[in-house]
Amino acid sequence: MRVAVLSDVHGVLPALEAVLAEPDVAAADLIVLTGDVAAGPLPVETLDLLVTLGERALWVNGNADRELVEVAAGKPCEFAVSQWAGGRLRPDQVELLAALPSRQVLDLGGLGTTLFVHATPRSDEEMILVDSSLERWAEVLAGERADTVVLGNTHMPFVRLADRTLVVNPGSVGMPYGTWGAHWALLDGDTGAVTLRRTPLDAALTAERLVAESGFDGIEEWVAHYVRTTYSDAEALRAFARQEGRAGATR
């Protein structure tokens, strides 16, 4: 079985379309969506496209998905784009997001029992990073029996071992940190291979389309931060290390 993993689309429809058009994604047996699919400039259209994948798609709930459901129920959100997006969703889309599971598990042959979550197995927003200590990884993975754990949330791709558990982060389709482009991963259950992939995108054209098609009042500022600019992975790691609670983390 070959599985394409897409995480953190964040309503960036042009990036999602580009990844779904990749031959290896089109040919994959399954597409796993590891959360935060719609909180962004084109939430309705992004969900409508993902729904067309039907049973080929396995969904996992992310913290931003949960926040959209909360916004639809009347709870305010600190993120302006999520506040706007939650108000745009149709009732059927709110129902879809509200019913998403926190995890999916597959037997992927060469990769063994593979657990898919958004942030960590115990939280949809907890920070865990490529350079987190083995002690920290042991804490986060305590009690899990998976051979491979696939997660998103931090928008930065990596593959590492954490005391014999293979950990994979595909990066972000719609809001990448480090290098521009739509990041995703391909898992091959036959060979046990994990390949981090990046689909090239024209940043200027992507920004122009989002500005033209999104009704979000802050779209110009949003694309300036997340499309026309790509945050450094070093900058993101420093910020997330503080959120992780790492001692001595600085700006």
FIKOLZA-1660 file (N, C-alpha, C; in steps of 0.1 Angstrom, whole numbers, plus 5000, padded with zeros to 4 digits):
% residues 251
   i   px   py   pz ch aa at
   1 5008 4988 5000  A  M  N
   1 5000 5000 5000  A  M CA
   1 5009 5012 5000  A  M  C
   2 5005 5022 4992  A  R  N
   2 5012 5035 4991  A  R CA
   2 5002 5046 4996  A  R  C
   3 5007 5054 5006  A  V  N
   3 4999 5064 5012  A  V CA
   3 5005 5077 5011  A  V  C
   4 4998 5087 5005  A  A  N
   4 5002 5101 5005  A  A CA
   4 4997 5108 5017  A  A  C
   5 5005 5115 5024  A  V  N
   5 5002 5122 5036  A  V CA
   5 5002 5137 5034  A  V  C
   6 4990 5144 5036  A  L  N
   6 4989 5158 5034  A  L CA
   6 4985 5164 5047  A  L  C
   7 4992 5174 5052  A  S  N
   7 4990 5180 5064  A  S CA
   7 4989 5195 5063  A  S  C
   8 4981 5202 5072  A  D  N
   8 4981 5216 5073  A  D CA
   8 4980 5223 5059  A  D  C
   9 4969 5220 5053  A  V  N
   9 4965 5226 5040  A  V CA
   9 4961 5241 5043  A  V  C
  10 4954 5243 5054  A  H  N
  10 4950 5257 5058  A  H CA
  10 4943 5265 5047  A  H  C
  11 4934 5258 5040  A  G  N
  11 4925 5265 5031  A  G CA
  11 4932 5271 5019  A  G  C
  12 4944 5267 5016  A  V  N
  12 4952 5272 5004  A  V CA
  12 4949 5263 4993  A  V  C
  13 4938 5266 4986  A  L  N
  13 4933 5257 4976  A  L CA
  13 4943 5255 4964  A  L  C
  14 4950 5265 4959  A  P  N
  14 4959 5263 4948  A  P CA
  14 4970 5253 4952  A  P  C
  15 4975 5253 4964  A  A  N
  15 4985 5243 4968  A  A CA
  15 4979 5229 4969  A  A  C
  16 4967 5228 4974  A  L  N
  16 4961 5215 4975  A  L CA
  16 4959 5209 4961  A  L  C
  17 4954 5217 4952  A  E  N
  17 4952 5213 4938  A  E CA
  17 4964 5208 4932  A  E  C
  18 4975 5215 4934  A  A  N
  18 4988 5211 4928  A  A CA
  18 4993 5198 4934  A  A  C
  19 4991 5195 4947  A  V  N
  19 4995 5183 4953  A  V CA
  19 4987 5171 4948  A  V  C
  20 4974 5173 4947  A  L  N
  20 4965 5163 4943  A  L CA
  20 4967 5159 4928  A  L  C
  21 4973 5168 4920  A  A  N
  21 4976 5165 4906  A  A CA
  21 4989 5158 4905  A  A  C
  22 4997 5157 4915  A  E  N
  22 5010 5149 4915  A  E CA
  22 5006 5134 4911  A  E  C
  23 5014 5128 4902  A  P  N
  23 5011 5115 4898  A  P CA
  23 5011 5105 4909  A  P  C
  24 5021 5107 4919  A  D  N
  24 5022 5097 4930  A  D CA
  24 5011 5099 4940  A  D  C
  25 5005 5111 4940  A  V  N
  25 4993 5113 4949  A  V CA
  25 4981 5107 4942  A  V  C
  26 4979 5109 4929  A  A  N
  26 4968 5104 4922  A  A CA
  26 4968 5089 4922  A  A  C
  27 4980 5083 4922  A  A  N
  27 4981 5068 4922  A  A CA
  27 4981 5062 4936  A  A  C
  28 4981 5070 4946  A  A  N
  28 4982 5064 4960  A  A CA
  28 4970 5057 4963  A  A  C
  29 4971 5046 4971  A  D  N
  29 4960 5038 4976  A  D CA
  29 4951 5046 4985  A  D  C
  30 4958 5054 4994  A  L  N
  30 4951 5062 5004  A  L CA
  30 4957 5076 5005  A  L  C
  31 4949 5086 5008  A  I  N
  31 4955 5099 5011  A  I CA
  31 4951 5102 5026  A  I  C
  32 4960 5104 5034  A  V  N
  32 4957 5107 5048  A  V CA
  32 4959 5122 5051  A  V  C
  33 4949 5128 5056  A  L  N
  33 4949 5142 5059  A  L CA
  33 4951 5144 5074  A  L  C
  34 4963 5149 5078  A  T  N
  34 4966 5149 5092  A  T CA
  34 4963 5163 5099  A  T  C
  35 4951 5168 5095  A  G  N
  35 4946 5180 5102  A  G CA
  35 4949 5193 5097  A  G  C
  36 4941 5203 5102  A  D  N
  36 4942 5217 5099  A  D CA
  36 4940 5219 5084  A  D  C
  37 4929 5214 5079  A  V  N
  37 4927 5215 5064  A  V CA
  37 4921 5228 5059  A  V  C
  38 4912 5234 5067  A  A  N
  38 4904 5245 5062  A  A CA
  38 4906 5259 5067  A  A  C
  39 4913 5260 5078  A  A  N
  39 4915 5273 5085  A  A CA
  39 4924 5282 5076  A  A  C
  40 4918 5289 5067  A  G  N
  40 4926 5297 5058  A  G CA
  40 4917 5305 5048  A  G  C
  41 4923 5309 5037  A  P  N
  41 4916 5319 5029  A  P CA
  41 4905 5313 5020  A  P  C
  42 4905 5300 5017  A  L  N
  42 4894 5294 5009  A  L CA
  42 4889 5281 5016  A  L  C
  43 4883 5282 5027  A  P  N
  43 4879 5271 5035  A  P CA
  43 4868 5262 5029  A  P  C
  44 4858 5268 5024  A  V  N
  44 4846 5261 5018  A  V CA
  44 4851 5253 5006  A  V  C
  45 4858 5260 4997  A  E  N
  45 4863 5253 4985  A  E CA
  45 4873 5242 4987  A  E  C
  46 4881 5244 4997  A  T  N
  46 4891 5234 5001  A  T CA
  46 4884 5221 5006  A  T  C
  47 4874 5223 5015  A  L  N
  47 4867 5211 5020  A  L CA
  47 4859 5204 5009  A  L  C
  48 4853 5212 5000  A  D  N
  48 4845 5206 4989  A  D CA
  48 4854 5197 4980  A  D  C
  49 4867 5202 4978  A  L  N
  49 4876 5194 4969  A  L CA
  49 4880 5181 4977  A  L  C
  50 4883 5182 4990  A  L  N
  50 4887 5170 4997  A  L CA
  50 4876 5160 4998  A  L  C
  51 4864 5164 4999  A  V  N
  51 4853 5155 5000  A  V CA
  51 4852 5146 4988  A  V  C
  52 4856 5152 4976  A  T  N
  52 4855 5144 4964  A  T CA
  52 4864 5132 4964  A  T  C
  53 4874 5132 4973  A  L  N
  53 4883 5120 4974  A  L CA
  53 4876 5108 4979  A  L  C
  54 4864 5110 4985  A  G  N
  54 4857 5099 4990  A  G CA
  54 4864 5090 5000  A  G  C
  55 4863 5076 4998  A  E  N
  55 4869 5067 5007  A  E CA
  55 4884 5066 5006  A  E  C
  56 4890 5072 4996  A  R  N
  56 4904 5072 4995  A  R CA
  56 4911 5081 5005  A  R  C
  57 4903 5090 5011  A  A  N
  57 4908 5099 5021  A  A CA
  57 4905 5094 5035  A  A  C
  58 4915 5095 5044  A  L  N
  58 4914 5093 5058  A  L CA
  58 4917 5106 5065  A  L  C
  59 4908 5110 5073  A  W  N
  59 4909 5124 5079  A  W CA
  59 4913 5122 5094  A  W  C
  60 4921 5132 5099  A  V  N
  60 4924 5134 5113  A  V CA
  60 4921 5148 5117  A  V  C
  61 4916 5149 5129  A  N  N
  61 4912 5163 5134  A  N CA
  61 4925 5170 5138  A  N  C
  62 4925 5183 5135  A  G  N
  62 4936 5192 5140  A  G CA
  62 4930 5203 5149  A  G  C
  63 4939 5210 5156  A  N  N
  63 4935 5220 5165  A  N CA
  63 4927 5232 5157  A  N  C
  64 4932 5235 5145  A  A  N
  64 4925 5245 5137  A  A CA
  64 4911 5241 5132  A  A  C
  65 4910 5228 5129  A  D  N
  65 4897 5222 5126  A  D CA
  65 4887 5224 5137  A  D  C
  66 4892 5220 5149  A  R  N
  66 4884 5221 5161  A  R CA
  66 4880 5236 5164  A  R  C
  67 4889 5245 5161  A  E  N
  67 4886 5259 5163  A  E CA
  67 4875 5264 5154  A  E  C
  68 4875 5259 5141  A  L  N
  68 4865 5263 5132  A  L CA
  68 4851 5259 5137  A  L  C
  69 4851 5247 5142  A  V  N
  69 4838 5242 5148  A  V CA
  69 4833 5250 5159  A  V  C
  70 4843 5254 5168  A  E  N
  70 4840 5263 5179  A  E CA
  70 4835 5277 5175  A  E  C
  71 4841 5282 5164  A  V  N
  71 4837 5295 5159  A  V CA
  71 4823 5294 5154  A  V  C
  72 4820 5283 5146  A  A  N
  72 4806 5281 5141  A  A CA
  72 4796 5280 5152  A  A  C
  73 4800 5276 5164  A  A  N
  73 4791 5275 5175  A  A CA
  73 4790 5288 5183  A  A  C
  74 4798 5298 5179  A  G  N
  74 4797 5311 5186  A  G CA
  74 4809 5315 5195  A  G  C
  75 4819 5306 5195  A  K  N
  75 4830 5309 5204  A  K CA
  75 4841 5317 5196  A  K  C
  76 4846 5328 5201  A  P  N
  76 4856 5336 5194  A  P CA
  76 4869 5329 5193  A  P  C
  77 4877 5332 5182  A  C  N
  77 4890 5327 5180  A  C CA
  77 4900 5338 5179  A  C  C
  78 4912 5336 5184  A  E  N
  78 4922 5347 5184  A  E CA
  78 4928 5349 5170  A  E  C
  79 4926 5339 5161  A  F  N
  79 4932 5340 5147  A  F CA
  79 4921 5346 5138  A  F  C
  80 4924 5357 5132  A  A  N
  80 4914 5364 5124  A  A CA
  80 4909 5355 5112  A  A  C
  81 4918 5348 5106  A  V  N
  81 4914 5340 5094  A  V CA
  81 4905 5329 5098  A  V  C
  82 4908 5323 5110  A  S  N
  82 4900 5312 5115  A  S CA
  82 4886 5317 5120  A  S  C
  83 4886 5329 5126  A  Q  N
  83 4873 5335 5129  A  Q CA
  83 4864 5337 5117  A  Q  C
  84 4870 5342 5106  A  W  N
  84 4863 5344 5094  A  W CA
  84 4859 5331 5087  A  W  C
  85 4869 5322 5086  A  A  N
  85 4866 5309 5080  A  A CA
  85 4855 5301 5087  A  A  C
  86 4855 5301 5100  A  G  N
  86 4845 5294 5108  A  G CA
  86 4831 5299 5105  A  G  C
  87 4830 5312 5102  A  G  N
  87 4817 5317 5098  A  G CA
  87 4813 5315 5084  A  G  C
  88 4822 5310 5076  A  R  N
  88 4819 5308 5062  A  R CA
  88 4814 5294 5059  A  R  C
  89 4817 5284 5068  A  L  N
  89 4814 5270 5065  A  L CA
  89 4799 5268 5065  A  L  C
  90 4795 5259 5056  A  R  N
  90 4781 5254 5056  A  R CA
  90 4779 5244 5068  A  R  C
  91 4766 5242 5072  A  P  N
  91 4764 5233 5083  A  P CA
  91 4769 5219 5080  A  P  C
  92 4769 5214 5068  A  D  N
  92 4774 5200 5065  A  D CA
  92 4789 5200 5067  A  D  C
  93 4796 5211 5064  A  Q  N
  93 4810 5212 5066  A  Q CA
  93 4814 5212 5081  A  Q  C
  94 4806 5220 5088  A  V  N
  94 4808 5220 5103  A  V CA
  94 4806 5206 5109  A  V  C
  95 4796 5199 5104  A  E  N
  95 4793 5186 5109  A  E CA
  95 4805 5176 5105  A  E  C
  96 4810 5178 5094  A  L  N
  96 4821 5170 5089  A  L CA
  96 4833 5172 5099  A  L  C
  97 4837 5184 5101  A  L  N
  97 4849 5187 5109  A  L CA
  97 4846 5182 5124  A  L  C
  98 4834 5184 5129  A  A  N
  98 4831 5181 5143  A  A CA
  98 4832 5166 5145  A  A  C
  99 4831 5158 5135  A  A  N
  99 4831 5143 5136  A  A CA
  99 4844 5137 5133  A  A  C
 100 4855 5145 5130  A  L  N
 100 4868 5139 5127  A  L CA
 100 4874 5132 5139  A  L  C
 101 4880 5121 5136  A  P  N
 101 4887 5114 5147  A  P CA
 101 4901 5120 5151  A  P  C
 102 4905 5118 5162  A  S  N
 102 4918 5123 5167  A  S CA
 102 4930 5115 5161  A  S  C
 103 4927 5103 5156  A  R  N
 103 4938 5095 5151  A  R CA
 103 4933 5085 5141  A  R  C
 104 4942 5080 5133  A  Q  N
 104 4939 5069 5124  A  Q CA
 104 4951 5059 5125  A  Q  C
 105 4948 5046 5124  A  V  N
 105 4959 5036 5125  A  V CA
 105 4958 5027 5113  A  V  C
 106 4969 5025 5106  A  L  N
 106 4970 5016 5095  A  L CA
 106 4982 5006 5097  A  L  C
 107 4980 4994 5091  A  D  N
 107 4991 4984 5091  A  D CA
 107 4998 4986 5077  A  D  C
 108 5010 4992 5077  A  L  N
 108 5016 4995 5064  A  L CA
 108 5028 4986 5062  A  L  C
 109 5027 4973 5065  A  G  N
 109 5037 4964 5061  A  G CA
 109 5051 4967 5066  A  G  C
 110 5060 4972 5057  A  G  N
 110 5073 4975 5060  A  G CA
 110 5075 4986 5070  A  G  C
 111 5064 4995 5072  A  L  N
 111 5064 5005 5082  A  L CA
 111 5057 5001 5094  A  L  C
 112 5052 4989 5095  A  G  N
 112 5045 4984 5107  A  G CA
 112 5032 4991 5110  A  G  C
 113 5028 4990 5122  A  T  N
 113 5017 4997 5127  A  T CA
 113 5019 5012 5127  A  T  C
 114 5012 5020 5119  A  T  N
 114 5014 5034 5117  A  T CA
 114 5003 5042 5122  A  T  C
 115 5006 5051 5131  A  L  N
 115 4997 5060 5138  A  L CA
 115 4997 5074 5131  A  L  C
 116 4986 5079 5128  A  F  N
 116 4985 5092 5122  A  F CA
 116 4977 5101 5132  A  F  C
 117 4984 5112 5136  A  V  N
 117 4978 5122 5145  A  V CA
 117 4981 5136 5139  A  V  C
 118 4975 5146 5146  A  H  N
 118 4979 5160 5141  A  H CA
 118 4991 5165 5148  A  H  C
 119 4991 5166 5161  A  A  N
 119 5003 5172 5168  A  A CA
 119 5011 5162 5175  A  A  C
 120 5004 5155 5185  A  T  N
 120 5010 5144 5192  A  T CA
 120 4999 5134 5195  A  T  C
 121 5002 5122 5199  A  P  N
 121 4991 5112 5202  A  P CA
 121 4982 5116 5213  A  P  C
 122 4986 5126 5221  A  R  N
 122 4978 5129 5233  A  R CA
 122 4972 5143 5232  A  R  C
 123 4975 5151 5221  A  S  N
 123 4970 5164 5220  A  S CA
 123 4970 5169 5206  A  S  C
 124 4960 5177 5202  A  D  N
 124 4960 5182 5189  A  D CA
 124 4967 5196 5187  A  D  C
 125 4974 5200 5198  A  E  N
 125 4982 5213 5196  A  E CA
 125 4995 5213 5204  A  E  C
 126 4999 5201 5209  A  E  N
 126 5012 5200 5217  A  E CA
 126 5023 5201 5207  A  E  C
 127 5034 5208 5211  A  M  N
 127 5046 5210 5203  A  M CA
 127 5056 5199 5205  A  M  C
 128 5060 5192 5194  A  I  N
 128 5071 5183 5194  A  I CA
 128 5079 5185 5181  A  I  C
 129 5092 5186 5182  A  L  N
 129 5101 5191 5171  A  L CA
 129 5111 5181 5167  A  L  C
 130 5117 5183 5156  A  V  N
 130 5128 5174 5151  A  V CA
 130 5139 5173 5161  A  V  C
 131 5142 5184 5168  A  D  N
 131 5154 5185 5177  A  D CA
 131 5149 5183 5191  A  D  C
 132 5137 5179 5194  A  S  N
 132 5133 5176 5208  A  S CA
 132 5141 5165 5213  A  S  C
 133 5144 5165 5226  A  S  N
 133 5152 5154 5232  A  S CA
 133 5145 5141 5232  A  S  C
 134 5153 5130 5233  A  L  N
 134 5147 5117 5234  A  L CA
 134 5138 5115 5246  A  L  C
 135 5142 5122 5257  A  E  N
 135 5133 5122 5269  A  E CA
 135 5120 5128 5266  A  E  C
 136 5120 5139 5259  A  R  N
 136 5107 5145 5255  A  R CA
 136 5099 5136 5246  A  R  C
 137 5106 5130 5236  A  W  N
 137 5099 5121 5227  A  W CA
 137 5093 5109 5235  A  W  C
 138 5100 5104 5245  A  A  N
 138 5095 5093 5253  A  A CA
 138 5083 5097 5260  A  A  C
 139 5083 5109 5265  A  E  N
 139 5071 5114 5273  A  E CA
 139 5059 5115 5263  A  E  C
 140 5061 5120 5252  A  V  N
 140 5050 5122 5242  A  V CA
 140 5044 5109 5237  A  V  C
 141 5053 5100 5235  A  L  N
 141 5049 5087 5229  A  L CA
 141 5046 5076 5239  A  L  C
 142 5046 5079 5252  A  A  N
 142 5044 5069 5262  A  A CA
 142 5031 5062 5260  A  A  C
 143 5032 5049 5261  A  G  N
 143 5020 5040 5260  A  G CA
 143 5016 5037 5246  A  G  C
 144 5022 5043 5236  A  E  N
 144 5019 5040 5222  A  E CA
 144 5026 5028 5217  A  E  C
 145 5020 5020 5209  A  R  N
 145 5026 5007 5204  A  R CA
 145 5029 5008 5189  A  R  C
 146 5028 5020 5184  A  A  N
 146 5030 5021 5169  A  A CA
 146 5045 5020 5166  A  A  C
 147 5048 5014 5154  A  D  N
 147 5061 5014 5149  A  D CA
 147 5065 5027 5142  A  D  C
 148 5055 5033 5136  A  T  N
 148 5057 5046 5129  A  T CA
 148 5046 5056 5134  A  T  C
 149 5050 5068 5136  A  V  N
 149 5041 5079 5140  A  V CA
 149 5042 5090 5130  A  V  C
 150 5031 5094 5124  A  V  N
 150 5030 5105 5114  A  V CA
 150 5022 5116 5120  A  V  C
 151 5028 5128 5120  A  L  N
 151 5022 5139 5126  A  L CA
 151 5025 5152 5118  A  L  C
 152 5017 5163 5121  A  G  N
 152 5019 5175 5114  A  G CA
 152 5021 5187 5124  A  G  C
 153 5013 5197 5123  A  N  N
 153 5012 5208 5133  A  N CA
 153 5022 5219 5131  A  N  C
 154 5035 5215 5130  A  T  N
 154 5046 5225 5131  A  T CA
 154 5050 5230 5117  A  T  C
 155 5044 5224 5106  A  H  N
 155 5046 5230 5093  A  H CA
 155 5061 5228 5088  A  H  C
 156 5068 5219 5094  A  M  N
 156 5082 5217 5090  A  M CA
 156 5085 5202 5088  A  M  C
 157 5089 5198 5076  A  P  N
 157 5091 5183 5073  A  P CA
 157 5103 5178 5080  A  P  C
 158 5102 5165 5085  A  F  N
 158 5113 5158 5090  A  F CA
 158 5110 5143 5091  A  F  C
 159 5121 5135 5091  A  V  N
 159 5120 5121 5094  A  V CA
 159 5131 5118 5105  A  V  C
 160 5127 5112 5116  A  R  N
 160 5137 5108 5126  A  R CA
 160 5133 5096 5134  A  R  C
 161 5142 5090 5140  A  L  N
 161 5140 5079 5149  A  L CA
 161 5139 5085 5163  A  L  C
 162 5130 5079 5171  A  A  N
 162 5129 5083 5185  A  A CA
 162 5128 5070 5193  A  A  C
 163 5140 5064 5196  A  D  N
 163 5141 5052 5203  A  D CA
 163 5133 5041 5196  A  D  C
 164 5137 5039 5184  A  R  N
 164 5131 5028 5175  A  R CA
 164 5118 5031 5169  A  R  C
 165 5111 5042 5173  A  T  N
 165 5099 5046 5167  A  T CA
 165 5102 5056 5155  A  T  C
 166 5098 5053 5143  A  L  N
 166 5100 5062 5132  A  L CA
 166 5090 5073 5133  A  L  C
 167 5094 5085 5132  A  V  N
 167 5085 5097 5133  A  V CA
 167 5086 5105 5120  A  V  C
 168 5075 5108 5114  A  V  N
 168 5074 5115 5101  A  V CA
 168 5066 5127 5102  A  V  C
 169 5071 5138 5098  A  N  N
 169 5063 5150 5097  A  N CA
 169 5063 5155 5082  A  N  C
 170 5052 5154 5074  A  P  N
 170 5053 5158 5060  A  P CA
 170 5054 5172 5057  A  P  C
 171 5054 5181 5067  A  G  N
 171 5054 5195 5065  A  G CA
 171 5040 5200 5061  A  G  C
 172 5039 5212 5056  A  S  N
 172 5026 5218 5054  A  S CA
 172 5024 5220 5039  A  S  C
 173 5012 5216 5034  A  V  N
 173 5008 5219 5021  A  V CA
 173 5006 5234 5018  A  V  C
 174 4999 5241 5027  A  G  N
 174 4995 5255 5025  A  G CA
 174 5003 5266 5032  A  G  C
 175 5010 5262 5043  A  M  N
 175 5017 5273 5050  A  M CA
 175 5031 5268 5054  A  M  C
 176 5039 5265 5045  A  P  N
 176 5052 5259 5048  A  P CA
 176 5062 5268 5055  A  P  C
 177 5070 5263 5064  A  Y  N
 177 5081 5270 5070  A  Y CA
 177 5094 5264 5065  A  Y  C
 178 5104 5272 5062  A  G  N
 178 5117 5267 5057  A  G CA
 178 5119 5269 5042  A  G  C
 179 5111 5263 5034  A  T  N
 179 5112 5264 5019  A  T CA
 179 5098 5265 5013  A  T  C
 180 5096 5274 5003  A  W  N
 180 5083 5276 4997  A  W CA
 180 5080 5264 4988  A  W  C
 181 5067 5261 4987  A  G  N
 181 5062 5250 4980  A  G CA
 181 5052 5242 4988  A  G  C
 182 5045 5233 4982  A  A  N
 182 5035 5225 4990  A  A CA
 182 5042 5212 4994  A  A  C
 183 5044 5210 5007  A  H  N
 183 5051 5199 5013  A  H CA
 183 5042 5187 5016  A  H  C
 184 5046 5175 5013  A  W  N
 184 5038 5163 5017  A  W CA
 184 5047 5151 5017  A  W  C
 185 5042 5140 5020  A  A  N
 185 5050 5128 5022  A  A CA
 185 5044 5116 5015  A  A  C
 186 5052 5107 5011  A  L  N
 186 5048 5094 5005  A  L CA
 186 5053 5083 5013  A  L  C
 187 5044 5074 5017  A  L  N
 187 5048 5062 5025  A  L CA
 187 5045 5050 5017  A  L  C
 188 5055 5041 5016  A  D  N
 188 5054 5029 5008  A  D CA
 188 5055 5017 5017  A  D  C
 189 5043 5011 5019  A  G  N
 189 5042 5000 5028  A  G CA
 189 5050 4988 5024  A  G  C
 190 5052 4986 5011  A  D  N
 190 5059 4974 5005  A  D CA
 190 5074 4975 5009  A  D  C
 191 5080 4987 5007  A  T  N
 191 5094 4988 5009  A  T CA
 191 5098 4994 5022  A  T  C
 192 5088 5000 5029  A  G  N
 192 5091 5007 5041  A  G CA
 192 5097 5020 5039  A  G  C
 193 5097 5025 5027  A  A  N
 193 5103 5038 5024  A  A CA
 193 5094 5050 5027  A  A  C
 194 5100 5060 5032  A  V  N
 194 5093 5073 5035  A  V CA
 194 5100 5084 5026  A  V  C
 195 5093 5091 5018  A  T  N
 195 5099 5101 5010  A  T CA
 195 5092 5115 5013  A  T  C
 196 5100 5124 5017  A  L  N
 196 5094 5138 5018  A  L CA
 196 5094 5145 5005  A  L  C
 197 5083 5150 5001  A  R  N
 197 5081 5156 4988  A  R CA
 197 5078 5171 4989  A  R  C
 198 5081 5178 4978  A  R  N
 198 5077 5192 4977  A  R CA
 198 5073 5196 4963  A  R  C
 199 5060 5200 4962  A  T  N
 199 5055 5204 4949  A  T CA
 199 5057 5219 4947  A  T  C
 200 5064 5222 4936  A  P  N
 200 5067 5236 4934  A  P CA
 200 5054 5244 4931  A  P  C
 201 5054 5257 4936  A  L  N
 201 5043 5266 4934  A  L CA
 201 5049 5280 4930  A  L  C
 202 5042 5287 4922  A  D  N
 202 5045 5300 4919  A  D CA
 202 5039 5309 4929  A  D  C
 203 5047 5315 4938  A  A  N
 203 5042 5323 4949  A  A CA
 203 5034 5334 4945  A  A  C
 204 5038 5341 4935  A  A  N
 204 5031 5353 4930  A  A CA
 204 5017 5350 4925  A  A  C
 205 5017 5339 4917  A  L  N
 205 5004 5335 4911  A  L CA
 205 4995 5329 4922  A  L  C
 206 5000 5322 4931  A  T  N
 206 4992 5317 4943  A  T CA
 206 4986 5329 4951  A  T  C
 207 4995 5339 4953  A  A  N
 207 4990 5350 4961  A  A CA
 207 4979 5358 4953  A  A  C
 208 4981 5360 4940  A  E  N
 208 4971 5367 4932  A  E CA
 208 4958 5359 4932  A  E  C
 209 4958 5346 4931  A  R  N
 209 4946 5339 4931  A  R CA
 209 4938 5339 4945  A  R  C
 210 4946 5338 4955  A  L  N
 210 4940 5339 4969  A  L CA
 210 4933 5353 4971  A  L  C
 211 4940 5363 4967  A  V  N
 211 4935 5377 4968  A  V CA
 211 4922 5378 4960  A  V  C
 212 4922 5372 4948  A  A  N
 212 4910 5374 4939  A  A CA
 212 4898 5366 4944  A  A  C
 213 4901 5354 4950  A  E  N
 213 4890 5345 4953  A  E CA
 213 4885 5344 4967  A  E  C
 214 4894 5349 4976  A  S  N
 214 4890 5348 4991  A  S CA
 214 4882 5361 4994  A  S  C
 215 4873 5360 5003  A  G  N
 215 4865 5371 5008  A  G CA
 215 4870 5376 5021  A  G  C
 216 4881 5371 5026  A  F  N
 216 4887 5374 5039  A  F CA
 216 4892 5389 5038  A  F  C
 217 4888 5397 5048  A  D  N
 217 4892 5411 5047  A  D CA
 217 4907 5413 5049  A  D  C
 218 4913 5404 5056  A  G  N
 218 4928 5405 5058  A  G CA
 218 4936 5397 5048  A  G  C
 219 4931 5394 5037  A  I  N
 219 4938 5385 5028  A  I CA
 219 4951 5390 5023  A  I  C
 220 4952 5403 5020  A  E  N
 220 4965 5409 5015  A  E CA
 220 4976 5407 5026  A  E  C
 221 4973 5410 5038  A  E  N
 221 4983 5408 5049  A  E CA
 221 4986 5393 5051  A  E  C
 222 4976 5385 5049  A  W  N
 222 4978 5370 5051  A  W CA
 222 4987 5365 5041  A  W  C
 223 4985 5368 5028  A  V  N
 223 4994 5363 5017  A  V CA
 223 5008 5369 5019  A  V  C
 224 5009 5381 5024  A  A  N
 224 5022 5388 5026  A  A CA
 224 5030 5380 5036  A  A  C
 225 5023 5374 5046  A  H  N
 225 5030 5367 5057  A  H CA
 225 5033 5352 5053  A  H  C
 226 5024 5346 5046  A  Y  N
 226 5024 5331 5044  A  Y CA
 226 5026 5327 5030  A  Y  C
 227 5025 5336 5020  A  V  N
 227 5027 5332 5006  A  V CA
 227 5039 5339 5000  A  V  C
 228 5038 5352 5000  A  R  N
 228 5049 5360 4995  A  R CA
 228 5062 5359 5003  A  R  C
 229 5060 5355 5016  A  T  N
 229 5072 5353 5025  A  T CA
 229 5071 5339 5030  A  T  C
 230 5083 5333 5032  A  T  N
 230 5084 5320 5038  A  T CA
 230 5092 5321 5051  A  T  C
 231 5086 5318 5062  A  Y  N
 231 5094 5319 5075  A  Y CA
 231 5105 5309 5075  A  Y  C
 232 5116 5313 5080  A  S  N
 232 5128 5304 5082  A  S CA
 232 5124 5293 5091  A  S  C
 233 5129 5281 5088  A  D  N
 233 5127 5270 5097  A  D CA
 233 5135 5272 5110  A  D  C
 234 5146 5279 5110  A  A  N
 234 5153 5282 5122  A  A CA
 234 5145 5292 5131  A  A  C
 235 5139 5301 5125  A  E  N
 235 5130 5311 5132  A  E CA
 235 5118 5303 5139  A  E  C
 236 5112 5295 5131  A  A  N
 236 5101 5287 5136  A  A CA
 236 5105 5278 5147  A  A  C
 237 5116 5271 5146  A  L  N
 237 5121 5262 5156  A  L CA
 237 5123 5269 5169  A  L  C
 238 5129 5281 5168  A  R  N
 238 5131 5289 5181  A  R CA
 238 5118 5292 5187  A  R  C
 239 5108 5297 5179  A  A  N
 239 5095 5301 5185  A  A CA
 239 5088 5289 5191  A  A  C
 240 5088 5277 5184  A  F  N
 240 5081 5265 5189  A  F CA
 240 5088 5259 5201  A  F  C
 241 5102 5261 5201  A  A  N
 241 5109 5256 5213  A  A CA
 241 5104 5263 5226  A  A  C
 242 5101 5276 5225  A  R  N
 242 5095 5283 5236  A  R CA
 242 5082 5277 5240  A  R  C
 243 5074 5275 5229  A  Q  N
 243 5060 5269 5232  A  Q CA
 243 5061 5255 5238  A  Q  C
 244 5071 5248 5234  A  E  N
 244 5073 5234 5239  A  E CA
 244 5077 5235 5254  A  E  C
 245 5082 5247 5258  A  G  N
 245 5086 5248 5272  A  G CA
 245 5100 5244 5274  A  G  C
 246 5108 5245 5264  A  R  N
 246 5122 5241 5265  A  R CA
 246 5130 5251 5273  A  R  C
 247 5138 5246 5282  A  A  N
 247 5146 5255 5291  A  A CA
 247 5157 5262 5282  A  A  C
 248 5158 5275 5284  A  G  N
 248 5169 5282 5277  A  G CA
 248 5165 5286 5263  A  G  C
 249 5153 5283 5258  A  A  N
 249 5149 5287 5245  A  A CA
 249 5148 5302 5244  A  A  C
 250 5154 5308 5233  A  T  N
 250 5154 5322 5232  A  T CA
 250 5149 5326 5218  A  T  C
 251 5148 5339 5216  A  R  N
 251 5143 5344 5203  A  R CA
 251 5153 5341 5192  A  R  C
% end
